Amino acid sequence: MPKVVWFSGFSVKIESFDNEHKGLIDMLNTLYDAITIGKDNNVLPNILQELMVYTETHFKNEERAFERYNYPKYVEHKKEHDDFIKQLEDFYEKFSEGKASLSVDVFNMVHEWVKNHMMQSDKEYSGFLYNAGVR
């Protein structure tokens, strides 16, 4: 059973971003499953790296829309993205060096950030971009 389930409260009313958010949730669930069933440490870095790449791609897609439509909170929102990517990169580096382990606690931290970001910061751009004609 997935740990994180998509529900309408996550929707930003922009299909491409909603689909990317759903993909992000799928990746979080893959990470959770790998952690909880005790996947080999050779598999976990690949899952974490895929999550990082997917997240960066999604953030860039949002940021392109922000620039194109002159979203007034672009800089603030991008900083949230940059800070989160930095957290993931720092953790990945520590994990790769054997100085950290992937645990449910790490998953919960990532999950909470993603959930809060979608339901707060992303909701803020939702109406702005929707009113600009982005679907």
N, CA and C atoms as an extended XYZ file, in Angstrom:
405
Properties=species:S:1:pos:R:3:atomname:S:1:resname:S:1:resid:I:1 pbc="F F F"
N         0.848       -1.182        0.000 N   MET     1
C         0.000        0.000        0.000 CA  MET     1
C         0.895        1.248        0.000 C   MET     1
N         0.591        2.217       -0.865 N   PRO     2
C         1.433        3.412       -0.912 CA  PRO     2
C         1.362        4.222        0.377 C   PRO     2
N         2.475        4.797        0.731 N   LYS     3
C         2.552        5.650        1.918 CA  LYS     3
C         1.909        7.007        1.642 C   LYS     3
N         2.121        7.517        0.426 N   VAL     4
C         1.592        8.825        0.044 CA  VAL     4
C         0.564        8.600       -1.063 C   VAL     4
N        -0.610        9.163       -0.890 N   VAL     5
C        -1.686        8.985       -1.865 CA  VAL     5
C        -2.095       10.350       -2.401 C   VAL     5
N        -2.156       10.449       -3.720 N   TRP     6
C        -2.622       11.683       -4.363 CA  TRP     6
C        -4.074       11.926       -3.972 C   TRP     6
N        -4.403       13.171       -3.678 N   PHE     7
C        -5.798       13.542       -3.473 CA  PHE     7
C        -5.990       14.933       -4.047 C   PHE     7
N        -7.225       15.305       -4.252 N   SER     8
C        -7.536       16.554       -4.958 CA  SER     8
C        -6.947       17.790       -4.271 C   SER     8
N        -6.708       17.719       -2.979 N   GLY     9
C        -6.122       18.845       -2.261 CA  GLY     9
C        -4.711       19.188       -2.711 C   GLY     9
N        -4.032       18.242       -3.386 N   PHE    10
C        -2.705       18.517       -3.929 CA  PHE    10
C        -2.773       19.275       -5.255 C   PHE    10
N        -3.911       19.234       -5.918 N   SER    11
C        -4.015       19.772       -7.276 CA  SER    11
C        -3.766       21.272       -7.337 C   SER    11
N        -2.979       21.660       -8.365 N   VAL    12
C        -2.744       23.081       -8.627 CA  VAL    12
C        -3.549       23.534       -9.844 C   VAL    12
N        -4.424       22.666      -10.344 N   LYS    13
C        -5.337       22.966      -11.461 CA  LYS    13
C        -4.605       23.181      -12.788 C   LYS    13
N        -3.354       22.736      -12.848 N   ILE    14
C        -2.572       22.786      -14.082 CA  ILE    14
C        -2.129       21.358      -14.354 C   ILE    14
N        -2.698       20.765      -15.395 N   GLU    15
C        -2.553       19.330      -15.628 CA  GLU    15
C        -1.098       18.859      -15.667 C   GLU    15
N        -0.240       19.585      -16.371 N   SER    16
C         1.148       19.129      -16.480 CA  SER    16
C         1.834       19.104      -15.107 C   SER    16
N         1.589       20.108      -14.285 N   PHE    17
C         2.206       20.135      -12.963 CA  PHE    17
C         1.563       19.098      -12.044 C   PHE    17
N         0.255       18.919      -12.148 N   ASP    18
C        -0.386       17.869      -11.357 CA  ASP    18
C         0.186       16.498      -11.721 C   ASP    18
N         0.379       16.263      -13.022 N   ASN    19
C         0.953       14.980      -13.443 CA  ASN    19
C         2.374       14.808      -12.912 C   ASN    19
N         3.145       15.887      -12.922 N   GLU    20
C         4.496       15.805      -12.369 CA  GLU    20
C         4.454       15.570      -10.859 C   GLU    20
N         3.525       16.206      -10.189 N   HIS    21
C         3.377       15.970       -8.744 CA  HIS    21
C         2.999       14.510       -8.476 C   HIS    21
N         2.131       13.958       -9.304 N   LYS    22
C         1.762       12.544       -9.152 CA  LYS    22
C         2.984       11.649       -9.353 C   LYS    22
N         3.811       11.995      -10.339 N   GLY    23
C         5.043       11.239      -10.565 CA  GLY    23
C         5.983       11.325       -9.380 C   GLY    23
N         6.049       12.497       -8.779 N   LEU    24
C         6.877       12.694       -7.591 CA  LEU    24
C         6.367       11.827       -6.442 C   LEU    24
N         5.069       11.775       -6.283 N   ILE    25
C         4.474       10.928       -5.246 CA  ILE    25
C         4.786        9.454       -5.513 C   ILE    25
N         4.705        9.038       -6.772 N   ASP    26
C         5.059        7.656       -7.109 CA  ASP    26
C         6.505        7.350       -6.721 C   ASP    26
N         7.395        8.306       -6.991 N   MET    27
C         8.803        8.091       -6.652 CA  MET    27
C         9.012        8.047       -5.137 C   MET    27
N         8.279        8.894       -4.418 N   LEU    28
C         8.361        8.849       -2.953 CA  LEU    28
C         7.912        7.483       -2.441 C   LEU    28
N         6.860        6.953       -3.031 N   ASN    29
C         6.380        5.635       -2.612 CA  ASN    29
C         7.388        4.537       -2.942 C   ASN    29
N         8.068        4.654       -4.073 N   THR    30
C         9.116        3.691       -4.425 CA  THR    30
C        10.235        3.754       -3.395 C   THR    30
N        10.619        4.968       -3.020 N   LEU    31
C        11.656        5.137       -1.998 CA  LEU    31
C        11.209        4.529       -0.672 C   LEU    31
N         9.979        4.810       -0.282 N   TYR    32
C         9.454        4.274        0.978 CA  TYR    32
C         9.466        2.743        0.967 C   TYR    32
N         8.984        2.165       -0.127 N   ASP    33
C         8.968        0.707       -0.230 CA  ASP    33
C        10.375        0.134       -0.119 C   ASP    33
N        11.326        0.775       -0.798 N   ALA    34
C        12.704        0.285       -0.767 CA  ALA    34
C        13.285        0.356        0.639 C   ALA    34
N        12.970        1.421        1.350 N   ILE    35
C        13.479        1.574        2.718 CA  ILE    35
C        12.844        0.541        3.648 C   ILE    35
N        11.533        0.397        3.556 N   THR    36
C        10.832       -0.453        4.523 CA  THR    36
C        11.038       -1.944        4.286 C   THR    36
N        11.337       -2.341        3.053 N   ILE    37
C        11.586       -3.769        2.844 CA  ILE    37
C        13.073       -4.086        2.911 C   ILE    37
N        13.879       -3.070        3.221 N   GLY    38
C        15.308       -3.291        3.419 CA  GLY    38
C        16.070       -3.584        2.154 C   GLY    38
N        15.786       -2.824        1.097 N   LYS    39
C        16.523       -3.003       -0.159 CA  LYS    39
C        18.014       -2.842        0.072 C   LYS    39
N        18.756       -3.506       -0.736 N   ASP    40
C        20.214       -3.445       -0.692 CA  ASP    40
C        20.696       -2.013       -0.895 C   ASP    40
N        21.748       -1.630       -0.212 N   ASN    41
C        22.272       -0.270       -0.319 CA  ASN    41
C        22.789        0.060       -1.713 C   ASN    41
N        22.885       -0.920       -2.599 N   ASN    42
C        23.255       -0.638       -3.981 CA  ASN    42
C        22.057       -0.120       -4.772 C   ASN    42
N        20.861       -0.439       -4.348 N   VAL    43
C        19.643       -0.021       -5.039 CA  VAL    43
C        19.188        1.357       -4.546 C   VAL    43
N        19.297        1.602       -3.265 N   LEU    44
C        18.803        2.857       -2.682 CA  LEU    44
C        19.424        4.112       -3.296 C   LEU    44
N        20.733        4.143       -3.560 N   PRO    45
C        21.285        5.362       -4.169 CA  PRO    45
C        20.665        5.672       -5.533 C   PRO    45
N        20.375        4.612       -6.294 N   ASN    46
C        19.755        4.831       -7.609 CA  ASN    46
C        18.361        5.432       -7.474 C   ASN    46
N        17.596        4.943       -6.536 N   ILE    47
C        16.249        5.465       -6.318 CA  ILE    47
C        16.332        6.921       -5.855 C   ILE    47
N        17.229        7.191       -4.924 N   LEU    48
C        17.393        8.554       -4.429 CA  LEU    48
C        17.863        9.489       -5.536 C   LEU    48
N        18.779        9.019       -6.366 N   GLN    49
C        19.267        9.846       -7.472 CA  GLN    49
C        18.149       10.117       -8.480 C   GLN    49
N        17.350        9.123       -8.798 N   GLU    50
C        16.219        9.323       -9.705 CA  GLU    50
C        15.240       10.345       -9.135 C   GLU    50
N        14.993       10.270       -7.844 N   LEU    51
C        14.108       11.231       -7.185 CA  LEU    51
C        14.673       12.646       -7.307 C   LEU    51
N        15.979       12.776       -7.122 N   MET    52
C        16.610       14.092       -7.217 CA  MET    52
C        16.499       14.656       -8.632 C   MET    52
N        16.778       13.845       -9.625 N   VAL    53
C        16.717       14.299      -11.019 CA  VAL    53
C        15.288       14.668      -11.389 C   VAL    53
N        14.336       13.833      -11.011 N   TYR    54
C        12.930       14.111      -11.311 CA  TYR    54
C        12.487       15.413      -10.653 C   TYR    54
N        12.870       15.596       -9.403 N   THR    55
C        12.495       16.801       -8.660 CA  THR    55
C        13.087       18.046       -9.318 C   THR    55
N        14.358       17.981       -9.691 N   GLU    56
C        14.991       19.124      -10.346 CA  GLU    56
C        14.302       19.457      -11.660 C   GLU    56
N        13.958       18.446      -12.435 N   THR    57
C        13.271       18.664      -13.713 CA  THR    57
C        11.918       19.325      -13.479 C   THR    57
N        11.185       18.818      -12.517 N   HIS    58
C         9.873       19.409      -12.198 CA  HIS    58
C        10.028       20.868      -11.771 C   HIS    58
N        10.981       21.144      -10.896 N   PHE    59
C        11.194       22.519      -10.440 CA  PHE    59
C        11.524       23.438      -11.609 C   PHE    59
N        12.359       22.972      -12.534 N   LYS    60
C        12.713       23.791      -13.698 CA  LYS    60
C        11.475       24.078      -14.556 C   LYS    60
N        10.593       23.103      -14.691 N   ASN    61
C         9.361       23.308      -15.458 CA  ASN    61
C         8.494       24.388      -14.816 C   ASN    61
N         8.337       24.315      -13.503 N   GLU    62
C         7.571       25.355      -12.810 CA  GLU    62
C         8.235       26.717      -12.997 C   GLU    62
N         9.539       26.751      -12.805 N   GLU    63
C        10.262       28.023      -12.865 CA  GLU    63
C        10.203       28.658      -14.251 C   GLU    63
N        10.206       27.842      -15.296 N   ARG    64
C        10.042       28.394      -16.661 CA  ARG    64
C         8.687       29.084      -16.799 C   ARG    64
N         7.655       28.480      -16.242 N   ALA    65
C         6.320       29.100      -16.287 CA  ALA    65
C         6.316       30.389      -15.473 C   ALA    65
N         6.981       30.378      -14.330 N   PHE    66
C         7.044       31.590      -13.501 CA  PHE    66
C         7.692       32.734      -14.275 C   PHE    66
N         8.786       32.432      -14.955 N   GLU    67
C         9.485       33.465      -15.729 CA  GLU    67
C         8.628       33.947      -16.899 C   GLU    67
N         8.030       32.996      -17.595 N   ARG    68
C         7.233       33.349      -18.783 CA  ARG    68
C         6.064       34.262      -18.438 C   ARG    68
N         5.434       34.006      -17.303 N   TYR    69
C         4.233       34.769      -16.939 CA  TYR    69
C         4.493       35.801      -15.842 C   TYR    69
N         5.756       36.026      -15.528 N   ASN    70
C         6.151       37.034      -14.534 CA  ASN    70
C         5.478       36.822      -13.185 C   ASN    70
N         5.557       35.602      -12.694 N   TYR    71
C         4.990       35.287      -11.384 CA  TYR    71
C         5.693       36.131      -10.324 C   TYR    71
N         4.956       36.914       -9.555 N   PRO    72
C         5.582       37.853       -8.621 CA  PRO    72
C         6.368       37.209       -7.478 C   PRO    72
N         6.095       35.948       -7.163 N   LYS    73
C         6.824       35.278       -6.080 CA  LYS    73
C         7.866       34.297       -6.635 C   LYS    73
N         8.296       34.554       -7.861 N   TYR    74
C         9.256       33.661       -8.513 CA  TYR    74
C        10.513       33.467       -7.669 C   TYR    74
N        11.150       34.542       -7.249 N   VAL    75
C        12.422       34.446       -6.526 CA  VAL    75
C        12.252       33.666       -5.224 C   VAL    75
N        11.203       33.972       -4.502 N   GLU    76
C        10.924       33.287       -3.225 CA  GLU    76
C        10.683       31.791       -3.440 C   GLU    76
N         9.886       31.478       -4.462 N   HIS    77
C         9.546       30.091       -4.741 CA  HIS    77
C        10.785       29.327       -5.210 C   HIS    77
N        11.573       29.950       -6.076 N   LYS    78
C        12.798       29.309       -6.572 CA  LYS    78
C        13.760       29.043       -5.421 C   LYS    78
N        13.836       29.929       -4.468 N   LYS    79
C        14.711       29.719       -3.308 CA  LYS    79
C        14.292       28.470       -2.537 C   LYS    79
N        12.979       28.270       -2.388 N   GLU    80
C        12.501       27.046       -1.735 CA  GLU    80
C        12.981       25.826       -2.509 C   GLU    80
N        12.851       25.886       -3.834 N   HIS    81
C        13.314       24.775       -4.671 CA  HIS    81
C        14.805       24.545       -4.481 C   HIS    81
N        15.579       25.617       -4.584 N   ASP    82
C        17.037       25.506       -4.471 CA  ASP    82
C        17.455       24.949       -3.115 C   ASP    82
N        16.812       25.414       -2.062 N   ASP    83
C        17.138       24.931       -0.711 CA  ASP    83
C        16.837       23.440       -0.568 C   ASP    83
N        15.723       23.001       -1.128 N   PHE    84
C        15.356       21.593       -1.026 CA  PHE    84
C        16.326       20.725       -1.828 C   PHE    84
N        16.671       21.155       -3.035 N   ILE    85
C        17.631       20.404       -3.847 CA  ILE    85
C        18.968       20.303       -3.110 C   ILE    85
N        19.376       21.386       -2.482 N   LYS    86
C        20.635       21.384       -1.714 CA  LYS    86
C        20.554       20.359       -0.576 C   LYS    86
N        19.415       20.316        0.116 N   GLN    87
C        19.233       19.324        1.185 CA  GLN    87
C        19.374       17.911        0.643 C   GLN    87
N        18.721       17.647       -0.497 N   LEU    88
C        18.793       16.315       -1.098 CA  LEU    88
C        20.226       15.982       -1.520 C   LEU    88
N        20.900       16.951       -2.144 N   GLU    89
C        22.277       16.725       -2.573 CA  GLU    89
C        23.195       16.459       -1.384 C   GLU    89
N        23.034       17.242       -0.327 N   ASP    90
C        23.854       17.045        0.866 CA  ASP    90
C        23.620       15.661        1.466 C   ASP    90
N        22.355       15.263        1.554 N   PHE    91
C        22.056       13.948        2.099 CA  PHE    91
C        22.625       12.859        1.197 C   PHE    91
N        22.456       12.998       -0.116 N   TYR    92
C        22.956       11.994       -1.057 CA  TYR    92
C        24.469       11.830       -0.915 C   TYR    92
N        25.166       12.953       -0.775 N   GLU    93
C        26.614       12.901       -0.612 CA  GLU    93
C        26.985       12.146        0.669 C   GLU    93
N        26.324       12.474        1.767 N   LYS    94
C        26.601       11.780        3.027 CA  LYS    94
C        26.267       10.292        2.920 C   LYS    94
N        25.142        9.998        2.283 N   PHE    95
C        24.724        8.611        2.107 CA  PHE    95
C        25.753        7.852        1.265 C   PHE    95
N        26.216        8.472        0.184 N   SER    96
C        27.202        7.844       -0.708 CA  SER    96
C        28.528        7.595        0.004 C   SER    96
N        28.860        8.455        0.945 N   GLU    97
C        30.109        8.312        1.709 CA  GLU    97
C        29.951        7.386        2.911 C   GLU    97
N        28.749        6.859        3.122 N   GLY    98
C        28.503        5.975        4.252 CA  GLY    98
C        28.335        6.703        5.567 C   GLY    98
N        28.104        8.022        5.503 N   LYS    99
C        27.958        8.831        6.712 CA  LYS    99
C        26.501        9.050        7.103 C   LYS    99
N        25.585        8.509        6.313 N   ALA   100
C        24.146        8.621        6.605 CA  ALA   100
C        23.462        7.391        6.035 C   ALA   100
N        22.311        7.082        6.587 N   SER   101
C        21.543        5.955        6.057 CA  SER   101
C        20.136        6.422        5.705 C   SER   101
N        19.580        5.733        4.737 N   LEU   102
C        18.207        6.031        4.354 CA  LEU   102
C        17.284        5.326        5.329 C   LEU   102
N        16.451        6.097        5.970 N   SER   103
C        15.534        5.531        6.944 CA  SER   103
C        14.153        6.121        6.711 C   SER   103
N        13.202        5.582        7.425 N   VAL   104
C        11.845        6.119        7.348 CA  VAL   104
C        11.842        7.577        7.806 C   VAL   104
N        12.718        7.935        8.728 N   ASP   105
C        12.799        9.333        9.180 CA  ASP   105
C        13.189       10.257        8.023 C   ASP   105
N        14.141        9.831        7.217 N   VAL   106
C        14.550       10.630        6.055 CA  VAL   106
C        13.386       10.720        5.071 C   VAL   106
N        12.739        9.593        4.814 N   PHE   107
C        11.572        9.602        3.934 CA  PHE   107
C        10.524       10.582        4.453 C   PHE   107
N        10.246       10.533        5.758 N   ASN   108
C         9.230       11.419        6.338 CA  ASN   108
C         9.594       12.886        6.165 C   ASN   108
N        10.869       13.212        6.294 N   MET   109
C        11.303       14.597        6.101 CA  MET   109
C        11.042       15.043        4.663 C   MET   109
N        11.412       14.205        3.704 N   VAL   110
C        11.197       14.537        2.288 CA  VAL   110
C         9.703       14.622        1.995 C   VAL   110
N         8.962       13.656        2.488 N   HIS   111
C         7.518       13.628        2.269 CA  HIS   111
C         6.849       14.883        2.825 C   HIS   111
N         7.196       15.259        4.043 N   GLU   112
C         6.588       16.447        4.655 CA  GLU   112
C         6.922       17.705        3.866 C   GLU   112
N         8.173       17.810        3.401 N   TRP   113
C         8.545       18.992        2.625 CA  TRP   113
C         7.716       19.054        1.345 C   TRP   113
N         7.656       17.935        0.636 N   VAL   114
C         6.921       17.899       -0.636 CA  VAL   114
C         5.448       18.208       -0.401 C   VAL   114
N         4.852       17.565        0.579 N   LYS   115
C         3.427       17.777        0.873 CA  LYS   115
C         3.162       19.243        1.220 C   LYS   115
N         3.949       19.792        2.123 N   ASN   116
C         3.747       21.183        2.528 CA  ASN   116
C         3.989       22.149        1.370 C   ASN   116
N         5.000       21.863        0.571 N   HIS   117
C         5.309       22.732       -0.564 CA  HIS   117
C         4.151       22.731       -1.574 C   HIS   117
N         3.631       21.548       -1.882 N   MET   118
C         2.520       21.473       -2.842 CA  MET   118
C         1.278       22.164       -2.304 C   MET   118
N         1.005       21.980       -1.028 N   MET   119
C        -0.244       22.489       -0.478 CA  MET   119
C        -0.174       23.964       -0.076 C   MET   119
N         1.030       24.524       -0.013 N   GLN   120
C         1.155       25.930        0.355 CA  GLN   120
C         1.756       26.733       -0.797 C   GLN   120
N         3.039       26.591       -1.029 N   SER   121
C         3.720       27.410       -2.037 CA  SER   121
C         3.167       27.178       -3.436 C   SER   121
N         2.946       25.922       -3.799 N   ASP   122
C         2.422       25.656       -5.142 CA  ASP   122
C         0.985       26.153       -5.289 C   ASP   122
N         0.220       26.077       -4.231 N   LYS   123
C        -1.155       26.605       -4.278 CA  LYS   123
C        -1.145       28.110       -4.552 C   LYS   123
N        -0.091       28.797       -4.087 N   GLU   124
C        -0.006       30.240       -4.301 CA  GLU   124
C         0.147       30.582       -5.774 C   GLU   124
N         0.896       29.779       -6.523 N   TYR   125
C         1.038       30.078       -7.957 CA  TYR   125
C        -0.127       29.565       -8.777 C   TYR   125
N        -0.868       28.631       -8.242 N   SER   126
C        -1.943       27.983       -8.974 CA  SER   126
C        -2.903       28.990       -9.611 C   SER   126
N        -3.502       29.834       -8.818 N   GLY   127
C        -4.462       30.801       -9.350 CA  GLY   127
C        -3.825       31.788      -10.307 C   GLY   127
N        -2.614       32.221       -9.994 N   PHE   128
C        -1.933       33.183      -10.857 CA  PHE   128
C        -1.710       32.603      -12.246 C   PHE   128
N        -1.129       31.408      -12.317 N   LEU   129
C        -0.865       30.802      -13.620 CA  LEU   129
C        -2.143       30.397      -14.317 C   LEU   129
N        -3.112       29.908      -13.578 N   TYR   130
C        -4.388       29.517      -14.173 CA  TYR   130
C        -5.042       30.742      -14.812 C   TYR   130
N        -5.043       31.868      -14.106 N   ASN   131
C        -5.613       33.102      -14.647 CA  ASN   131
C        -4.843       33.623      -15.847 C   ASN   131
N        -3.567       33.242      -15.946 N   ALA   132
C        -2.750       33.635      -17.100 CA  ALA   132
C        -2.987       32.711      -18.299 C   ALA   132
N        -3.825       31.693      -18.095 N   GLY   133
C        -4.171       30.789      -19.194 CA  GLY   133
C        -3.424       29.486      -19.205 C   GLY   133
N        -2.606       29.221      -18.190 N   VAL   134
C        -1.857       27.970      -18.139 CA  VAL   134
C        -2.800       26.863      -17.670 C   VAL   134
N        -2.827       25.812      -18.430 N   ARG   135
C        -3.677       24.665      -18.070 CA  ARG   135
C        -2.830       23.424      -18.031 C   ARG   135
